Amino acid sequence: MKKLISNLKGDKGIWSFVALLALLSFMPVFSASSNLAYIGKGDGNTLGYLVKHIVHIAIGFTIIFMVHKVPYHYFKAIAKGSLYFVWLLLAFTLFKGTVIAGANASRWIQIPFIGVTFQPSTLASMVLFIFVARFLSKKRTELLTFKASVWELWLPVFITLIFILPANFSTTALIFSMVLMLVFIGKYPLKYMGIVIGSGVVMLAFFMIIAKTFPDAFPNRVDTWISRVENFTSDKPGEDDYQIEKAKIAIASGKLYGLGPGKSVQKNFLPQSSSDFIYAIIIEEYGLVGGVGVIVLYLLLLFRFVVASHKANTLFGKLLVVGLGFPMVFQAMVNMAVAVELLPVTGQTLPLISSGGSSIWMTCFALGIIISVTKKEEEIAEEKKDAAKREEALQKLIDRELDEEYELVQDYSIEDKATNPMKAVFNK
């Protein structure tokens, strides 16, 4: 174990908080999987879901370990090429997705032979953030014009968002918000940002008009997210009310200390209890104390991201930590806000806690890149420390040699005086 820990480079705080979140996920997932265990021809065995989740987490930490060994500037070189691949994947998913337990076909694809479902928008968001960080770091020393940024930055951003928007509005909004935050930190001119935001609103309105006018022209879920917003802002009953009602009952039942591990009642009635609404189950079983504890862990992780970004000695490294780390915490806050009905239902999972394979792995991939940035800064600090030690040792060696030469001179002087008294008198 000590040898394994010694091989973990980078920010130990990030490693610790990620490990804590992963460990805390085991009991809620094990408990909340009971409704899935009885769906269809299930036999009620939740142990299989726990083992599956543990395997997903283990693979995720393997991904973190492997990725954090890769120098982070390598991702700068492959960002643009990866974006073209992501566009192809998103286009394929939009028209050839797979229905998973009733979920819309245009959000998921199934990887052949291994039977794992995958949501390409998670990969697309990560690649896009790396691409934006690459652009901002590259153009930092150049005179940036709006025309150049439209073609080199915003056109790829909007192409990516257009592929995601028809199937997943919440993810599109989250990605666009994080891109705006990233360009703001990268000191992109505010007047240009205003134009971009206005253009985005116009494009969204145009898309909605086209989707409503020609509903069968292409796959989309416009009616779904419009109805969700309408249901949230009014008393009109909708299909999401059942989920919110059960989530609120679970939260109210938890009180201060909760019902106890595995004693949730609403897990048997709440759809997606092990993924989208797992936070409600956590509060029901562990109470307000458990719910606040999860929030504190995410905030501590955010704090370590801020520290890591501040310590990075390159602009690309700083933007990489912000672009990959902040969306992770923001997604967690959105998930928890949905559970307590502060936001409409979005379908965002709770990173590192909700069950799921590809979402956990993409989160771990992003964490591996972030830790790679902190590892590089750690290596630079160690190199400076070693250089200082070498300089100190060299200075000590020089001082010792000078002292020895001085002693030799003194000894020669004493011997010379003893053998030649007249010279000593003369010198005196």
C-alpha positions as CSV (number, residue, x, y, z in Angstrom):
1,M,0.0,0.0,0.0
2,K,2.8,2.4,0.9
3,K,4.5,1.7,-2.5
4,L,1.2,2.4,-4.3
5,I,0.7,5.7,-2.5
6,S,4.3,6.7,-3.2
7,N,3.6,6.2,-6.9
8,L,0.7,8.7,-6.8
9,K,2.1,12.0,-7.9
10,G,0.4,15.3,-8.0
11,D,-2.0,17.1,-5.6
12,K,-2.6,14.7,-2.7
13,G,-5.7,16.7,-1.7
14,I,-7.4,16.0,-5.0
15,W,-6.5,12.3,-4.7
16,S,-8.0,12.2,-1.2
17,F,-11.3,14.0,-1.9
18,V,-11.9,12.0,-5.0
19,A,-11.2,8.7,-3.1
20,L,-13.6,9.8,-0.3
21,L,-16.4,10.6,-2.8
22,A,-15.9,7.3,-4.5
23,L,-16.0,5.4,-1.1
24,L,-19.1,7.2,0.0
25,S,-20.9,6.2,-3.1
26,F,-20.8,2.5,-2.4
27,M,-23.6,2.3,0.3
28,P,-26.0,4.7,-1.5
29,V,-25.7,2.9,-4.8
30,F,-26.1,-0.5,-3.1
31,S,-29.2,0.7,-1.3
32,A,-30.8,2.7,-4.2
33,S,-30.3,-0.1,-6.7
34,S,-33.1,-2.2,-5.1
35,N,-35.7,-0.8,-7.5
36,L,-33.6,-1.7,-10.5
37,A,-33.1,-5.2,-9.1
38,Y,-36.9,-5.8,-9.3
39,I,-37.5,-4.2,-12.7
40,G,-38.5,-6.7,-15.4
41,K,-37.4,-10.2,-14.5
42,G,-35.0,-9.1,-11.8
43,D,-34.6,-11.3,-8.7
44,G,-34.1,-8.4,-6.3
45,N,-30.3,-9.1,-5.8
46,T,-28.7,-5.6,-5.4
47,L,-25.3,-7.1,-4.7
48,G,-24.6,-7.4,-8.4
49,Y,-25.2,-3.7,-8.9
50,L,-22.8,-2.9,-6.1
51,V,-20.1,-5.2,-7.6
52,K,-20.7,-3.5,-11.0
53,H,-20.3,-0.1,-9.4
54,I,-17.1,-1.1,-7.6
55,V,-15.7,-2.4,-10.9
56,H,-16.6,0.9,-12.6
57,I,-14.9,2.9,-9.8
58,A,-11.8,0.6,-10.0
59,I,-11.5,1.1,-13.7
60,G,-12.0,4.8,-13.2
61,F,-9.1,5.0,-10.7
62,T,-7.0,3.0,-13.1
63,I,-7.8,5.6,-15.8
64,I,-6.8,8.4,-13.4
65,F,-3.5,6.7,-12.6
66,M,-2.6,6.0,-16.2
67,V,-3.6,9.5,-17.5
68,H,-1.8,11.4,-14.7
69,K,1.4,9.8,-15.9
70,V,1.0,11.5,-19.3
71,P,2.5,15.1,-19.5
72,Y,-0.5,17.4,-19.8
73,H,0.9,19.4,-22.7
74,Y,0.5,16.3,-24.9
75,F,-3.3,16.9,-24.8
76,K,-2.7,20.4,-26.2
77,A,-1.3,18.8,-29.4
78,I,-4.3,16.4,-30.0
79,A,-7.1,18.7,-28.9
80,K,-8.0,20.0,-32.4
81,G,-7.9,16.6,-34.1
82,S,-9.9,15.1,-31.3
83,L,-12.6,17.7,-31.9
84,Y,-13.3,16.4,-35.5
85,F,-13.6,12.9,-34.1
86,V,-16.1,14.1,-31.5
87,W,-18.2,15.8,-34.2
88,L,-18.5,12.5,-36.1
89,L,-19.4,10.6,-32.9
90,L,-22.0,13.2,-31.9
91,A,-23.6,13.1,-35.4
92,F,-23.7,9.4,-35.4
93,T,-25.3,9.4,-31.9
94,L,-27.9,12.0,-32.8
95,F,-29.3,9.8,-35.6
96,K,-28.3,6.3,-34.5
97,G,-28.6,6.3,-30.7
98,T,-29.8,3.5,-28.5
99,V,-32.9,3.4,-26.3
100,I,-31.8,2.6,-22.8
101,A,-34.6,1.9,-20.3
102,G,-36.8,4.3,-22.1
103,A,-34.2,7.1,-22.5
104,N,-34.1,9.0,-25.7
105,A,-32.2,7.3,-28.5
106,S,-30.3,10.4,-29.5
107,R,-28.3,10.7,-26.2
108,W,-26.6,7.3,-25.9
109,I,-24.8,4.8,-28.1
110,Q,-23.9,1.2,-27.2
111,I,-20.3,0.2,-27.6
112,P,-20.2,-3.1,-29.6
113,F,-19.0,-6.4,-28.1
114,I,-18.7,-5.1,-24.6
115,G,-22.3,-3.9,-24.2
116,V,-21.4,-0.6,-22.4
117,T,-23.6,2.4,-23.1
118,F,-21.8,5.7,-23.6
119,Q,-23.0,9.3,-23.7
120,P,-20.7,11.1,-26.2
121,S,-21.6,14.5,-24.9
122,T,-19.4,13.8,-21.8
123,L,-16.4,13.2,-24.0
124,A,-17.3,16.2,-26.3
125,S,-17.4,18.6,-23.3
126,M,-14.0,17.5,-22.1
127,V,-12.4,17.8,-25.6
128,L,-14.0,21.1,-26.1
129,F,-12.7,22.6,-22.8
130,I,-9.2,21.4,-23.7
131,F,-9.6,23.0,-27.2
132,V,-10.7,26.3,-25.7
133,A,-7.8,26.3,-23.2
134,R,-5.4,25.6,-26.1
135,F,-6.7,28.5,-28.1
136,L,-6.6,31.0,-25.2
137,S,-3.1,30.0,-24.2
138,K,-1.9,30.1,-27.8
139,K,-3.4,33.6,-28.5
140,R,-2.4,35.2,-25.2
141,T,0.7,36.8,-26.7
142,E,-1.0,37.7,-30.0
143,L,-3.3,40.6,-30.9
144,L,-6.8,38.9,-30.9
145,T,-9.4,40.2,-33.2
146,F,-13.1,39.2,-33.0
147,K,-13.1,38.0,-36.6
148,A,-10.2,35.6,-36.0
149,S,-11.8,34.3,-32.7
150,V,-15.1,33.7,-34.5
151,W,-13.5,31.3,-37.0
152,E,-10.9,29.7,-34.7
153,L,-12.8,29.5,-31.4
154,W,-16.5,30.2,-31.6
155,L,-17.3,28.3,-34.8
156,P,-15.9,25.0,-33.3
157,V,-17.7,25.7,-30.1
158,F,-21.1,26.3,-31.7
159,I,-20.7,23.3,-34.0
160,T,-20.2,21.1,-31.0
161,L,-23.1,22.6,-29.1
162,I,-25.4,22.2,-32.2
163,F,-24.8,18.5,-32.2
164,I,-25.6,18.2,-28.5
165,L,-28.5,20.6,-28.2
166,P,-31.3,18.5,-29.9
167,A,-30.9,15.7,-27.4
168,N,-29.7,17.4,-24.3
169,F,-30.4,21.0,-23.5
170,S,-29.1,20.9,-19.9
171,T,-25.7,19.6,-21.0
172,T,-25.5,22.2,-23.8
173,A,-26.3,25.0,-21.4
174,L,-23.7,23.7,-18.9
175,I,-21.0,23.4,-21.5
176,F,-21.7,26.9,-22.9
177,S,-21.7,28.4,-19.4
178,M,-18.4,26.8,-18.6
179,V,-16.8,27.9,-22.0
180,L,-17.9,31.5,-21.1
181,M,-16.3,31.2,-17.7
182,L,-13.1,29.8,-19.3
183,V,-12.8,32.6,-21.8
184,F,-13.5,35.2,-19.1
185,I,-10.6,33.8,-17.0
186,G,-8.5,33.7,-20.1
187,K,-9.1,37.5,-20.5
188,Y,-11.1,37.3,-23.6
189,P,-12.5,40.9,-24.3
190,L,-15.9,41.4,-22.6
191,K,-17.3,43.3,-25.5
192,Y,-16.8,40.3,-27.7
193,M,-18.3,38.0,-25.1
194,G,-21.5,40.1,-25.1
195,I,-21.8,39.6,-28.9
196,V,-21.2,35.9,-28.5
197,I,-23.9,35.5,-25.8
198,G,-26.4,37.5,-27.8
199,S,-25.7,35.3,-30.9
200,G,-26.1,32.2,-28.8
201,V,-29.6,33.3,-27.6
202,V,-30.7,34.1,-31.1
203,M,-29.4,30.8,-32.4
204,L,-31.3,28.9,-29.6
205,A,-34.5,30.8,-30.4
206,F,-34.1,30.0,-34.1
207,F,-33.5,26.3,-33.3
208,M,-36.6,26.1,-31.2
209,I,-38.7,27.7,-33.9
210,I,-37.4,25.3,-36.5
211,A,-37.9,22.3,-34.1
212,K,-41.5,23.3,-33.3
213,T,-42.4,24.1,-36.9
214,F,-40.9,20.8,-38.3
215,P,-41.0,18.4,-35.4
216,D,-40.2,15.3,-37.5
217,A,-37.4,16.9,-39.5
218,F,-34.7,15.6,-37.1
219,P,-34.4,13.9,-33.7
220,N,-34.9,16.4,-30.8
221,R,-36.3,16.7,-27.3
222,V,-37.4,20.3,-27.5
223,D,-40.9,19.5,-26.2
224,T,-39.5,17.6,-23.2
225,W,-37.3,20.5,-21.9
226,I,-39.9,23.1,-22.7
227,S,-42.5,21.2,-20.7
228,R,-40.0,20.8,-17.8
229,V,-39.4,24.5,-17.6
230,E,-43.1,25.2,-17.8
231,N,-43.8,22.7,-15.1
232,F,-41.1,24.1,-12.9
233,T,-42.4,27.7,-13.2
234,S,-46.1,26.9,-12.8
235,D,-48.4,24.6,-10.9
236,K,-49.2,22.7,-14.0
237,P,-48.9,18.9,-13.3
238,G,-46.3,17.1,-15.4
239,E,-44.5,13.8,-15.6
240,D,-41.5,15.1,-13.6
241,D,-43.7,16.0,-10.7
242,Y,-43.7,12.4,-9.5
243,Q,-39.9,12.3,-9.3
244,I,-39.7,15.6,-7.5
245,E,-42.5,14.7,-5.1
246,K,-40.7,11.4,-4.2
247,A,-37.4,13.2,-3.9
248,K,-38.9,15.8,-1.5
249,I,-40.5,13.1,0.6
250,A,-37.1,11.3,0.8
251,I,-35.4,14.5,1.9
252,A,-38.1,15.3,4.4
253,S,-37.9,11.8,5.9
254,G,-34.2,12.1,6.5
255,K,-34.4,14.9,9.0
256,L,-31.1,15.6,10.8
257,Y,-29.4,12.2,11.0
258,G,-31.4,10.1,8.5
259,L,-33.1,6.7,8.7
260,G,-29.9,4.8,8.5
261,P,-27.8,3.1,5.8
262,G,-30.0,1.0,3.5
263,K,-33.3,2.0,5.2
264,S,-34.6,4.3,2.5
265,V,-38.2,3.9,1.6
266,Q,-38.5,6.2,-1.4
267,K,-35.8,4.3,-3.2
268,N,-38.5,1.8,-4.1
269,F,-40.6,4.4,-5.8
270,L,-38.2,7.1,-7.1
271,P,-37.1,6.5,-10.7
272,Q,-33.3,6.9,-11.3
273,S,-32.8,6.7,-7.6
274,S,-29.2,5.4,-8.1
275,S,-28.2,8.0,-10.6
276,D,-30.1,11.3,-11.2
277,F,-31.8,11.4,-7.7
278,I,-29.2,9.6,-5.6
279,Y,-28.7,12.8,-3.5
280,A,-32.3,12.5,-2.2
281,I,-31.6,9.0,-1.1
282,I,-28.4,10.1,0.6
283,I,-30.3,12.7,2.6
284,E,-33.0,10.2,3.4
285,E,-30.6,7.6,4.8
286,Y,-27.9,9.9,6.3
287,G,-29.9,13.0,7.0
288,L,-29.0,16.7,6.8
289,V,-25.6,15.8,8.1
290,G,-24.9,13.4,5.2
291,G,-26.2,15.9,2.6
292,V,-24.1,18.8,3.9
293,G,-21.1,16.5,4.2
294,V,-21.4,15.7,0.4
295,I,-21.6,19.4,-0.4
296,V,-18.5,20.1,1.8
297,L,-16.5,17.4,0.0
298,Y,-17.3,18.9,-3.4
299,L,-16.5,22.4,-2.2
300,L,-13.1,21.2,-0.8
301,L,-12.5,19.6,-4.2
302,L,-13.3,22.9,-5.8
303,F,-10.8,24.6,-3.4
304,R,-8.1,22.2,-4.4
305,F,-8.8,23.0,-8.1
306,V,-8.4,26.7,-7.4
307,V,-5.1,26.0,-5.6
308,A,-3.9,23.8,-8.4
309,S,-4.8,26.4,-11.0
310,H,-3.1,29.1,-9.1
311,K,0.1,27.1,-8.8
312,A,0.3,26.1,-12.5
313,N,3.1,28.0,-14.1
314,T,1.6,27.9,-17.7
315,L,-1.6,29.5,-18.9
316,F,-2.6,26.3,-20.6
317,G,-2.2,24.4,-17.3
318,K,-4.3,27.0,-15.4
319,L,-7.1,26.9,-17.9
320,L,-7.0,23.1,-18.1
321,V,-7.6,22.8,-14.4
322,V,-10.4,25.4,-14.5
323,G,-12.0,24.0,-17.7
324,L,-12.0,20.4,-16.5
325,G,-12.4,20.8,-12.7
326,F,-15.0,23.5,-12.3
327,P,-17.7,21.9,-14.6
328,M,-17.4,18.8,-12.5
329,V,-18.3,20.6,-9.3
330,F,-20.9,22.7,-11.0
331,Q,-22.6,19.6,-12.4
332,A,-22.7,18.2,-8.8
333,M,-24.4,21.4,-7.6
334,V,-26.9,21.2,-10.5
335,N,-27.8,17.6,-9.6
336,M,-28.3,18.5,-5.9
337,A,-30.3,21.6,-6.8
338,V,-32.6,19.4,-8.9
339,A,-33.2,17.0,-6.0
340,V,-34.3,19.9,-3.7
341,E,-36.4,21.5,-6.6
342,L,-34.2,24.6,-7.0
343,L,-33.9,23.8,-10.7
344,P,-36.0,21.9,-13.3
345,V,-35.2,18.2,-13.9
346,T,-32.0,18.1,-16.0
347,G,-30.8,14.5,-16.0
348,Q,-27.3,15.5,-14.7
349,T,-25.6,12.8,-12.6
350,L,-23.7,13.3,-9.3
351,P,-20.0,12.9,-10.3
352,L,-18.2,10.0,-8.7
353,I,-21.3,9.0,-6.7
354,S,-24.1,8.2,-9.1
355,S,-24.0,4.8,-10.7
356,G,-22.9,4.5,-14.3
357,G,-19.9,3.4,-16.3
358,S,-19.0,5.9,-19.0
359,S,-19.9,9.0,-16.9
360,I,-17.5,7.8,-14.1
361,W,-14.8,7.0,-16.6
362,M,-15.0,10.4,-18.3
363,T,-14.9,12.2,-14.9
364,C,-11.8,10.1,-14.0
365,F,-10.2,10.9,-17.3
366,A,-10.6,14.6,-16.6
367,L,-9.3,14.2,-13.1
368,G,-6.2,12.4,-14.5
369,I,-5.4,15.4,-16.7
370,I,-5.9,17.8,-13.7
371,I,-3.6,15.7,-11.5
372,S,-1.1,15.6,-14.4
373,V,-1.0,19.4,-14.3
374,T,-0.3,19.3,-10.5
375,K,2.2,16.6,-11.0
376,K,4.2,18.8,-13.4
377,E,4.2,21.7,-10.9
378,E,5.3,19.2,-8.2
379,E,8.2,18.0,-10.4
380,I,9.3,21.6,-11.1
381,A,9.3,22.3,-7.4
382,E,11.3,19.2,-6.7
383,E,13.8,20.1,-9.5
384,K,14.2,23.6,-8.0
385,K,14.7,22.0,-4.5
386,D,17.3,19.6,-5.9
387,A,19.0,22.4,-7.7
388,A,19.2,24.4,-4.5
389,K,20.6,21.4,-2.6
390,R,23.2,20.9,-5.3
391,E,24.1,24.5,-5.2
392,E,24.4,24.4,-1.4
393,A,26.5,21.3,-1.5
394,L,28.8,22.9,-4.1
395,Q,29.2,26.0,-2.0
396,K,30.1,23.9,1.0
397,L,32.7,22.1,-1.1
398,I,34.2,25.4,-2.3
399,D,34.2,26.8,1.3
400,R,35.9,23.6,2.6
401,E,38.6,23.8,-0.2
402,L,39.2,27.4,0.6
403,D,39.6,26.6,4.3
404,E,42.0,23.9,3.5
405,E,44.1,26.2,1.3
406,Y,44.1,28.9,4.0
407,E,45.3,26.3,6.5
408,L,48.1,25.3,4.2
409,V,49.2,28.9,3.7
410,Q,49.1,29.4,7.5
411,D,51.2,26.3,8.1
412,Y,53.7,27.3,5.5
413,S,54.0,30.7,7.0
414,I,54.6,29.3,10.5
415,E,57.2,26.9,9.2
416,D,59.0,29.6,7.3
417,K,59.2,31.8,10.3
418,A,60.6,29.0,12.4
419,T,63.4,28.1,9.9
420,N,64.3,31.7,9.1
421,P,64.3,33.9,12.2
422,M,66.0,36.8,10.4
423,K,63.2,36.9,7.7
424,A,60.6,36.9,10.5
425,V,62.4,39.9,12.1
426,F,62.7,41.6,8.8
427,N,59.0,41.1,8.0
428,K,58.1,42.4,11.4
